[in-house]
């Protein structure tokens, strides 16, 4: 009796996994606008404290008001756990960051970096739940890796709002590892491959996608070495400590057209490797290290529903912020 009951439960959950590619329904419907475009703003490495950095928040407001994005993505080190260790301090820091999107009713989503919960009493999953509490936030706290939070995807529908045509993957690349910085683990890659396969089955074709996480892949430097990169390289890359096979999986699955990261504060270069764009955002926050003359800003990505295999991207740079 017990064995039969256990088998029934296992079969039930297997059925759910086979049929559904997303455990939690997407909170807000994303779609291309009437001109067939979808604009993403990437903010990265804000390193916000409980005491608001007015320059950082003003920069965010300026970018949102001038670019009018359909989605905002924050790629890690959003807050700095070393300077907001207590729960109430974390809440205040996240509230500082959330306000520009909240006031403008813009959908937004986050992945965490290595500093978000460093020396902090609030773990990654509970930080993600704080972000998820905001009305326009689309983040999810799931991860297939222990101690991680924020492996999920976001579907974007066409301008007619009648079918999904684009996808965004979000990943928690971790914090630190015995060999150096964190890396996307094998179980996360397996989850991505299953999700990619399920999306293809669900919609009858490969769904073009972008991917966002914090710590760059080890392949990032190869983009610069190619001599064809666009942008600046002002510091040596600090990549994931282990190449666990994500880039090979991206080539195998064939859906991801671009990967965007943060982490290295004074790099913003971008270029193609084996048909996949690897790119940095532009450091947004005024806390933490930088480089004189390397102004803060954001990366802008524009998708077009008539050519989903390609996208436009540029950096929005603000050398002066009036607070």
N, C-alpha and C positions, 0 to 999 in steps of 0.2 A: 504493500500500500504506500509506504513512504517513498520507495523507489519510483513508483508510478507518478506520485504527486510531484516529486522533484523533477522528473523528466518533463512533466506538463509545464512546470514553471520555466524550465530552461528553453523548451520549445516556444513558449509564449514570447520570451525576450529575444530569441533568435529571429522570430517572425517580425517583431518590431524593428530589429536592426536591419533586416533585409528590405523591408518596405520603406523605411524612413531614413533620410540622410541627415536629418537635423532633429535632435531630441526636443529642443525648446523652440516653439514657433517664433518667427521674427516679429518683434514688437511693432515695427513701423515699416510700411511698404515703401520701398525705394524704386524709383523709376526714372527713365530718361525724360528730359523736358520736351517741350513741343518742337524745339529745334533739333531734336535727336541727339542731344549732348547730356553728359553726366559729369559733373565737376567734383573732384575730391581735393580737399586741402589736407596735407600731411604736416602736423606739428610734431616736433620731436625734441626730447631732452630739455624739458622745461625745468626740471629740478626744483619744483615749487616747494616752499616751506609753509607752515601755518600762518606766518606773517606774510601777507601778500606782496609779491614783487610787482609793483605797479607798471613797470616797463614791460614785463612779460605779458601781463594781461592786456595792456593797451595795444601791444603789437598784435596779439590775437584778434582783438576787436577790429583793428585797422584792416587786417587781412580778410576777415569775414565780411566786413562792410564793403570792401572794394571787389572781392572775388565772388561773393554770393554763391558759395558752394552748395552742392546737394548732400554732401557727406563730409564730415571731418574725421580723420584718423590720427590718433596719437600713438606714436611708436616708442613707448617706453621711457623710463626715467622721468615719468610725469611728475611725481613727487620725489623727494629725497628722504628716505627713511632715517637717515642719520641725523636729520634736523627736525623731524616730526615723528617722534617715537611713540607717543601715546595715542590712544584711539581718538580722542577729541582733537588732537593736533592733526592727525591724518584726515579727519572729517573736514577740518577747516581748509587744509591744503587742497583737497579734492573739490571743495565748494568754490574755492578761488578759480580753479581751472574750469569747472563746469559752467560758471556763470555766463561767459560770452556766448556759448552755444544755447544755454537755457533761455537767455533773454531774447535770442533771435529765432528760437524754435527750430534749430538745425539739428538733424540726426548726427550722432557721433558715436565712435567706438574706440576702444583702447586695447593695447597689449602692454604688458609690463616689461620693465628692463631690470638690470642688475641692481640698481640703487633704490627701487621703489619700496622694498621692504627690508633693506639692509639695516641691521641693528634696530629694527622696528618691532613693536609688540603686536602689530596687526599683520597677519600673514597674507599671502598673495590671494588666496581664495576670498578672504573677508574684505580685502581691498577691492577686488572685482565686484563683490556684492554691493559695496558702497557706490561704485560707479553705476551699477545696474539700477540703483534706486531712483536715478534721475529719469524723468519722463521721456526724454528724447535720446537716451543712451541705449545702444543696441548690443552692448557687450554681453558675454556669457562667461560663467565661471568654470565651465567644464574643461578638463584636460585629461588625456589618457595617461599622462606621466604624473607620478606621485610628487606632491609638493608644488605643482604648477597650476596655473589658472588662466584661461583665456584662449583655448583652441576652439575656434568656431568659424562659421562662414556666413556671409551676407549675400542674399540674392537680389539682383537688380532687374526689374522688368522693363520692357520696351516702352516707348512713348505712348502707345495705345493702352498700356497697363493691362495687357491681356496674356502676356507670356514672359517667363524669365529668359533673359538673353545674356546675362553677365553674372560673374560670381567674384566674391572677395574672400580669401582665406586669411585668417588671423591666427598667429601662433605665439605662444609663450616660449621664448628662447632661453629662459632661465636666468640665473644670476651668476653664481660662481661654481667652478668645478675644481677638483684636485689638480688638474693640469692648467687651469687658468679660468677663462670665462665660460659661462654655460653654453650649452649647445642643444639643438633640437634632437630629441632622443628617437631611438628606433620605433618605439611604440607610437610616437606622434606621427612619424613618417608612415607607418602602417595605417594609422587612422586616416591620414590625408589620402592615401591611395584608395582605401575603401570608399571614402567619401566621394572622391573624384569619379570612381567607377559607378557609384550609386547615382550621382548626378547625371552621368552619361546615359544610364539606363532610364532614369526618370524622364529625361527630356529628349531622348532619342538621338543625341549628338553630344560631342564634346562642348562644354560651356567655357568660353574664354574667361580667363581669370587673372587677377592680380593677387599678390601675397605680401603681407606686412608682418614684420617682427622687429625686435630691437637690435640684437647682436649680428653683425654681418657674417655671411658665409665665408669659408676659407677661399672660395673662388673669387671673392670680390677684387682682390689685388690683381688678378689676371686681366680684369677689365682695364685697369690702368696700364698694365704692361703691354696691352695690345696697341697702345698709342692712339687709339680712336675714342678715348673717353672724353666727355664734355664736362667741364667744371673744374673744381680745385681739389688738390690733395696736399694738405698742410701738415699731416701727421701720418705716422705709420699705422696701418690698419691693426685693430685689436679684434680679431675675428673669434668665432666660436672655437673652443679649444680642440674639438674633435669634428672631423668630417664624417658624419654618421650616414651620409648617403642621400641627403635631401635633394641636392642639385641633380644627382643621377635620377632620382625619382621624378623630378619635374620634367626632365627630358623624356623619360619613359611614358609618363601620363599625357604629356603634350597639351595641357590646358593652361598652364601659367605662362603669361606673356611678360610679366615683370615682377621683380621682387624689390621691395623698398624697406630700408632699415634706418637706424639712427646710430647712437653709441659713440661714434668718432666725431667729436664736436666741430672739428675744423676741416672736415672733408664733405664735399657735396657732389662729387663726380658721379657720372652715370654712363653706362655703355652696354653693349650687347656681348654676350658670351654664349655660343652655341644656340643662337636664336632666342635667347632669353635676356631681357634687360635686367641688369643688376644696378641699383642706384641707392644713393644716400638721400635722406631728406636734408633740410637746412636747419641747423640748430636754432631753436626758438627762444629758449629761456635765457634770462640774464644772470641766473645763479650758476655756479660752477665755472670750470675753466673755458677759455676761448682763445682767440688770437687777435691781436690788435689789427684793425683794418678788415677783419672778417666779420661782416655785419650779421646780425640775427635775421631770421626770416622763416619761410615755410616753403614746402614744395607743392606745386599745383599739378594735378593730373587731369586731363580732359579726355573722356571716352566719347566715341561717336558710334551710334547704333548702326550706321551704314558701313562701318569698317572696324569691326570689333577685334580684329587681329592686331591693330595698331592703336597707339594712343599718343597724345601730345603731352609734354611735360616741361615745366620751367620752374625756376626758383623765384620766389617773391622776396626781395631783400629790402629791409628798412634800416637805413643807416642812422636815422634820427627818430626818436620817439618822444613826443611831447606829453608829459604827465602833469 
